[in-house]
Amino acid sequence: MKAAEFFELYDSFGERRAGGLGDIASARWLQERANEAGDRAYLVHVKFDCFVPDVSWISTDDRRVEGLPLFDGGTTDAVGIVGAIGPLGSAAEIGFAEMEPRAASLPGNPFAVARRDSRHAAIVVALRTKTDSLAPLNAHDLSRPFGPPVLQVAGREATWLRELGSRGASVKLVAQGHRKPALSANVRADLAGSGPPLLLLTPRTSWWTSTAERGGGIFAWLTALKALATVPRRRAVVALATCGHELGHIGAHHAFAIETRLASESALVIHLGANLGCAETPHLVVRSNVDGLSQRMAEALVAAGYPRSPIEVLTGGKANGEAHEIEQRGGRYVSLIGDNPWFHAAEDRWPLSIDIHRTTAIAQAVAAVAAEQVT
């Protein structure tokens, strides 16, 4: 399948939030694509408690703005909370912050610390992206929600909220939601060989369609899987596309709880993270905790046609995304993560947000490095 055809099909499923309408349908589609590698791919269903947002907003006497509750924060009743609004950390009843969605990319991030330590009765946060639409924060603590109610609103509302906060205006905040049992799925494919295996790891769900955020990693995952199916292998391969990245990595936690050695004892984990081949932003972080491996991946990227100057090569440091799960469990990894001006925004769609040339180069480079690890 050509790259453009892949992304057009990928985009057609619409929202693929874990537990949502497009989730299982897109998982089955990916399973079918993985089956084309020649070995059986299958779904591993993951049960979890899903947060379902109800009508939520912030208002003054003359204006009301709809929003989305934080999925791992507190909630209000329909009456809500009334009080003065002011900067996060002030004495105001309702704190205000503006930030990029990536600022909450790791557990224990500064915003989570501010929520935990805050004395605000509620918080409203405006999420800033290229389009300044509503770009939700990931819910790392979905199973252990904490802190005051937090209402997420579009970044375009930041100026209005900032002005209200500057004069301590009175606002009303309602952040409602409920929980219900839900079902998602990891997609897994195995290629025969001796162990410990090479693990190809990528997340597959997200807040919206997220074509650049997730599609580039999935395209590289499929490309590498198909390439590995055709080479003589001395090492086994496990390809795992996990659900619930946006909800505390629930799919990865499920997989590593069932098979504890998969994270810690795989020969290598190739983590295909967010925003691989996104348009407008060629910056690409290649990080590994194995000496020389991030440099080797960078060389493969350049050989495949990726420009060298925007590649940031790092060894060690704090891993991000699902690579963080590998690092925490003592595993060996190499991770690729890019930038995205539409990050977590609904406007991240084909063809606007995809650079086909760079996406294809990443997929070819990953396949080449993966082949070196198994032959």
Secondary structure, DSSP 8 states (H G I E B T S, - for coil): --HHHHHHHHHTT----TTSHHHHHHHHHHHHHHHTTSS-EEEEEEEEEEEEE---EEE-SS-EEE-EE-TTSB---TT-EEEEEEETTSS-SEEEEEE-GGGG-STT-HHHHHHHH---SEEEEEE--SS-S------TTTTS--SSBEEEEEGGGHHHHHHHHHTT-EEEEE--EEEEEEEEEEEEEEE--EEEEEEEEEE---SS--HHHHHHHHHHHHHHHHHHTTS--SEEEEEEEES-GGGTSHHHHHHHHHSTHHHHHSSEEEEE-S-TTBTT---EEEEESSTTHHHHHHHHHHHTT--STTEEEEESS---THHHHHHHTT--EEEEEE--TTTT-TT--TTTTB-HHHHHHHHHHHHHHHHHHH-
